Structures are given as structure tokens and as C-alpha cells.
Amino acid sequence: QVQVVESGGGSVQAGGSLRLSCTASGLTFDDYAMGWFRQAPGKEREGVSCINWIGTSTYYAVAVKGRFTITRDNAQNTLYLKMNSLKPEDAAIYYCAAYPYASCSGSWSSQSSPNYWGQGTQVTVSS
């Protein structure tokens, strides 16, 4: 049984930083590209970032590029998202996801692309 569990969310002031973590079990972690999505109230879930199976290739949404960094530790079956210079518009529930392929595809940011999801972790950013 595949389990994907996020942690590290919380409340922060604008300009602050947070690091999200995601551990996955029940799958061969380094067979999968991994990603982060987010969903704000009243909005659709959107892709934030994707990383390939070995961590050599990363992709970011325009809104977070230069501020967020995705990394992974395959030895620990763990995915990270370091978020710097947070803005109120970054507030959302953040979801970790595993894709059914090893490299990020052109459709990585579509919510229909991953096949495994975590339960989400809340990020709140106050102005």
C-alpha cells in the first residue's frame, strides 16, 4: 500500500521561509518523478514544482521560480520543498505527489498527471 505523507506546513509572515517534507512508502521511491501541488480556497489545484527520479532536473511554476527549491533524498525516500520570500498568495494546502514515470513530463503541472497523493499540509502566510 502506497503512503505519501507531507509535513512542515505552518504559519509564517510574508517574506519568511518554510520547508515542506514528504515521505513516501510502499513504492520504489527512485522509480518516480515527484512533485508539489497547491490548492488555495476557491481555486483549482495547481502544479508548483516537479523533480525527476534522481534530482538532476527540476521544473517550477512561474509564480514560484527563484523563490522555491525542490530537492529529494532517495536514500530517505523523502522529498522537500524549500520556500523562501513567501507571499500571501502562496497560502494554500500543499500536496506531495508521485508521478507514474521517472522524468517530469510536459504535463507535470496538471493535477491529472500524478497517480499518488498525500493528504496535504497547510501553509498560511500573513501580510
Backbone hydrogen bonds in HBPLUS format (Angstrom, degrees):
<---DONOR---> <-ACCEPTOR-->    atom                        ^
c    i                          cat <-CA-CA->   ^        H-A-AA   ^      H-
h    n   atom  resd res      DA  || num        DHA   H-A  angle D-A-AA Bond
n    s   type  num  typ     dist DA aas  dist angle  dist       angle   num
A0003-GLN N   A0025-SER O   2.93 MM  22  5.23 160.4  1.96 138.5 142.3     1
A0025-SER N   A0003-GLN O   2.86 MM  22  5.23 156.0  1.92 150.9 158.1     2
A0005-VAL N   A0023-THR O   2.93 MM  18  5.40 164.9  1.96 156.3 161.3     3
A0023-THR N   A0005-VAL O   2.94 MM  18  5.40 156.7  2.00 149.4 150.8     4
A0007-SER N   A0021-SER O   2.86 MM  14  5.22 142.7  2.00 147.8 147.7     5
A0021-SER N   A0007-SER O   2.86 MM  14  5.22 167.1  1.87 146.9 149.4     6
A0010-GLY N   A0122-GLN O   2.95 MM 112  6.17 115.5  2.38 141.2 158.6     7
A0124-THR N   A0010-GLY O   2.89 MM 114  6.11 167.9  1.90 153.0 154.1     8
A0012-VAL N   A0124-THR O   2.91 MM 112  6.28 150.3  2.00 151.7 160.4     9
A0126-SER N   A0012-VAL O   2.93 MM 114  6.36 155.8  1.99 149.0 156.5    10
A0016-GLY N   A0013-GLN O   2.93 MM   3  5.57 153.0  2.00 144.8 147.5    11
A0014-ALA N   A0126-SER O   2.68 MM 112  5.67 142.1  1.82 178.5 165.5    12
A0015-GLY N   A0086-LEU O   2.69 MM  71  4.89 162.9  1.72 142.6 148.8    13
A0086-LEU N   A0016-GLY O   3.05 MM  70  5.51 177.3  2.05 154.2 154.3    14
A0018-LEU N   A0083-MET O   2.95 MM  65  5.25 148.8  2.05 142.2 152.1    15
A0083-MET N   A0018-LEU O   2.76 MM  65  5.25 174.3  1.76 177.4 175.8    16
A0020-LEU N   A0081-LEU O   2.86 MM  61  5.01 162.8  1.89 145.4 144.7    17
A0081-LEU N   A0020-LEU O   2.93 MM  61  5.01 145.4  2.05 138.7 139.8    18
A0022-CYS N   A0079-LEU O   2.77 MM  57  4.94 129.6  2.02 150.9 153.8    19
A0079-LEU N   A0022-CYS O   2.76 MM  57  4.94 157.3  1.81 145.3 153.3    20
A0024-ALA N   A0077-ASN O   3.15 MM  53  5.83 155.3  2.22 156.8 163.7    21
A0031-ASP N   A0028-THR O   2.82 MM   3  5.59 155.2  1.88 133.5 135.5    22
A0032-TYR N   A0029-PHE O   3.13 MM   3  5.77 169.0  2.15 121.4 124.7    23
A0033-ALA N   A0101-TYR O   2.71 MM  68  5.98 156.2  1.77 156.1 147.9    24
A0099-TYR N   A0033-ALA O   2.95 MM  66  5.40 177.2  1.95 155.9 155.3    25
A0034-MET N   A0051-ILE O   3.02 MM  17  5.50 153.8  2.09 155.3 161.7    26
A0051-ILE N   A0034-MET O   2.84 MM  17  5.50 155.1  1.90 163.5 169.4    27
A0035-GLY N   A0097-ALA O   2.85 MM  62  5.13 155.7  1.91 150.2 151.5    28
A0097-ALA N   A0035-GLY O   2.87 MM  62  5.13 149.9  1.96 149.6 148.0    29
A0036-TRP N   A0049-SER O   2.92 MM  13  5.30 154.7  1.98 143.5 149.0    30
A0048-VAL N   A0036-TRP O   2.78 MM  12  5.37 163.6  1.81 149.9 149.1    31
A0049-SER N   A0036-TRP O   3.22 MM  13  5.30 157.3  2.27 139.1 140.9    32
A0037-PHE N   A0095-TYR O   2.83 MM  58  5.05 159.2  1.87 148.4 155.0    33
A0095-TYR N   A0037-PHE O   2.77 MM  58  5.05 160.8  1.81 134.7 141.5    34
A0038-ARG N   A0046-GLU O   2.91 MM   8  5.50 149.2  2.01 148.3 158.4    35
A0046-GLU N   A0038-ARG O   2.82 MM   8  5.50 164.8  1.84 158.6 161.2    36
A0039-GLN N   A0093-ILE O   2.88 MM  54  5.30 145.9  2.00 142.2 153.4    37
A0093-ILE N   A0039-GLN O   3.00 MM  54  5.30 171.4  2.00 136.4 136.4    38
A0043-LYS N   A0040-ALA O   3.00 MM   3  5.39 156.5  2.05 140.4 138.4    39
A0061-ALA N   A0048-VAL O   2.89 MM  13  5.11 150.2  1.98 145.6 141.4    40
A0050-CYS N   A0059-TYR O   3.02 MM   9  5.14 150.3  2.11 132.2 137.2    41
A0059-TYR N   A0050-CYS O   2.91 MM   9  5.14 148.3  2.01 149.9 153.2    42
A0052-ASN N   A0057-SER O   2.99 MM   5  5.50 154.6  2.05 154.4 160.8    43
A0055-GLY N   A0052-ASN O   3.18 MM   3  5.30 148.2  2.29 104.8 114.2    44
A0053-TRP N   A0102-ALA O   2.79 MM  49  5.03 143.3  1.93 160.4 166.4    45
A0064-VAL N   A0061-ALA O   3.07 MM   3  5.65 152.6  2.15 114.9 122.3    46
A0065-LYS N   A0061-ALA O   3.09 MM   4  6.11 130.3  2.35 153.0 167.2    47
A0067-ARG N   A0064-VAL O   2.95 MM   3  5.48 161.2  1.98 137.8 141.8    48
A0068-PHE N   A0064-VAL O   3.07 MM   4  5.67 153.6  2.14 162.7 162.3    49
A0084-ASN N   A0067-ARG O   3.02 MM  17  5.15 157.0  2.08 134.3 141.0    50
A0069-THR N   A0082-LYS O   2.81 MM  13  5.09 149.1  1.91 144.4 153.8    51
A0082-LYS N   A0069-THR O   2.84 MM  13  5.09 163.8  1.86 155.5 153.8    52
A0071-THR N   A0080-TYR O   3.28 MM   9  5.23 158.5  2.33 124.4 129.5    53
A0080-TYR N   A0071-THR O   2.85 MM   9  5.23 166.2  1.86 153.6 150.1    54
A0073-ASP N   A0078-THR O   2.80 MM   5  5.29 164.7  1.82 161.1 164.2    55
A0076-GLN N   A0073-ASP O   3.06 MM   3  5.46 140.9  2.21 107.9 118.5    56
A0078-THR N   A0073-ASP O   3.16 MM   5  5.29 172.0  2.16 141.4 142.5    57
A0077-ASN N   A0074-ASN O   3.29 MM   3  4.77 158.8  2.34  91.6  97.9    58
A0090-ASP N   A0087-LYS O   2.88 MM   3  5.36 163.3  1.91 118.3 123.9    59
A0091-ALA N   A0088-PRO O   3.15 MM   3  5.67 165.0  2.17 114.4 119.0    60
A0092-ALA N   A0123-VAL O   3.03 MM  31  5.48 138.2  2.21 138.2 150.8    61
A0123-VAL N   A0092-ALA O   2.86 MM  31  5.48 156.1  1.92 156.9 164.9    62
A0094-TYR N   A0121-THR O   2.81 MM  27  5.26 174.0  1.82 149.3 147.7    63
A0121-THR N   A0094-TYR O   2.88 MM  27  5.26 142.6  2.02 136.0 147.8    64
A0118-GLY N   A0096-CYS O   2.95 MM  22  5.33 143.2  2.09 157.0 155.7    65
A0098-ALA N   A0116-TYR O   2.96 MM  18  5.08 155.3  2.02 134.1 140.5    66
A0115-ASN N   A0098-ALA O   2.87 MM  17  6.10 155.5  1.93 159.9 164.6    67
A0116-TYR N   A0098-ALA O   3.31 MM  18  5.08 154.9  2.38 143.5 143.5    68
A0108-TRP N   A0105-SER O   3.15 MM   3  5.22 148.7  2.25 118.4 115.2    69
A0110-SER N   A0107-SER O   3.02 MM   3  5.56 167.0  2.03 121.6 125.8    70
A0113-SER N   A0110-SER O   3.00 MM   3  5.54 168.1  2.01 119.5 122.9    71
